[in-house]
Amino acid sequence: MQEAFDALKGRISSEPVCVLPNFSIPFVLRTDASDEGLGAVLLQDQGEGLQIVSCASKKLLPAERNYSTIERECLAIVWAVKKYSPYLYGQSFTVQSDHQPLEHLDGLKATNKRLMRWALALQPYDILVESIPGKENVGADYLSRIVV
């Protein structure tokens, strides 16, 4: 039992370790969507590069699995922003996704009612949407694929 306890203690105190949020530093929210689920990682740079504050994933409903890729990726952002609203509301923050068309969400919303609804839901937030390479979005990508 002592060996198991020591192993567990070692695992929860070694990298990656979540940091406590600092509300005077901007947050970075990385999101991703797969055919099965959504993933999100809330990050902050507190002086040692981006570190994890929190992670989350959600299994897609059967109807959501029929959404187009851009709709699933946008759903991931809307879901993650809502989930982390206590951290993000009233602050400027960056959403990073490996799906580049989301950078142009304002232009796309006129062609799709679902995207328009979601764009309206995000209006109260001060969001900068950035596209990042897929290899940098490993955490959110992994979480979107391991949903149970």
N, C-alpha and C positions, 0 to 999 in steps of 0.2 A: 504494500500500500504506500509506503514511503517513496519507493521508486516512481510509482504512478503519479503521486502528488508532486514530486520534484520535476518530473517530465512536463506535467501540466503547467506548473509554475514557470518553467523555462519557456514554454511555448507562448504563454500569454504576455511574457515580458520581453520577448525578442521581436525583431522586425517582422512584419510591419505592425506597429503599435499605433492605435488611434490617438490623436491629440484632442485636448479640450478646445472647443471653439473660442476664438478671440474676436469679439464683435467690433473691434477697431481695425481689423484687417479684412480686406475683401475675400469673399469665398469664390471658389471655382467649383462648378457642378458639371461633372462629366456624365453623359447619358448614352445609352445604346439600346437598340431594339433588335431582337432576333425574331425568327418565326414562332418561337415559343414564349418569349417573355421580354421584360424590360429590366434594365439594370441602371443603377445610379451610384456615383461615388461623390461625396461632398469633400472637398479638399481645401486646405489653406496653406499658404507659405508663411510660416512663423519664424523664418530665418534659416531653415535647413532644407529648403526646397519644398515642393508640394507634399503635404502629409495628409493622411486620411483622417477626417473628422467622423464620418459615418458612411455606411454602405447599405444599399437596399436593392431588393429585386421583387418582381411581381410576375406571376404567370398571366399570360394573355387569356382573355375570355374567348370562346369559340368565334364570336362575331368579330373581335379585334384581330384575329388571325387572318381574316379576309381583307384587312386594310392594305393599301398600297405601302410600299417601303417608306415613302416620305411621310405618310400618315402615321405609321408605327413609330418612326423616329420622332415625329412631333408629339405623339402621345407620350413617349418616354420623357420628353422635356416637361410637358404639362403635368404629368403624374409626379415627376421628381420635384418640380418647383412647389407643387401643392404639398407634397410630403415634407419638404424642408422649409416650408413657409415661415415657421417660427425663427429660423436662422436668416432667411433671405429677405423677408418683407421690410421695406424701408431702407434697404442697402443696395448699393450698386454691386453687381456680381457678374461673373462670366459663365456662360454655358458653353461647354466644349462638346462637340459631337464629331464623329467621323463621317457624317453625312452632309456634304457641302451644300446642297440646295437649301438647307434650313437657314443658312446665312441670309437668304433672300425671302424669308417667310412673309414679309410685308407685301411683296409683289405677288406671291403665290396665293394669298388668302382670298383674292377676288375670284379665283377660278374654282375654288373648292369650299363648300359651305362648312364642312367639318374643320378644315384648317382655319377658316375665318372665325368660327366659334372659339377655337383654341387660342388664336392670336388675340382675340378680345379678352379671354381669361387671363392672358399674360400681361395685358396692358398696365395693371397696377405696379408691376415690377420694373426695376431699372436693370434691364438685361442686355448684355453684349453677347451675341452668339458668334462663336468662332468654330471654324472647321479645323480639326487636327488629324494627323495621320492615324490610321487604324492601330498601328503598333504602339501609339501613345495612349490609346483608350482601352488598355488591356483589362483594367478592373471592371469597368462598366460592361464591356463586351462579355467577359467571363460570367458576371452576375446575370446577364440577360439570357444566358444559355443553360444555367444550372438550376433554373426554377423547378420546384417540385410540385 
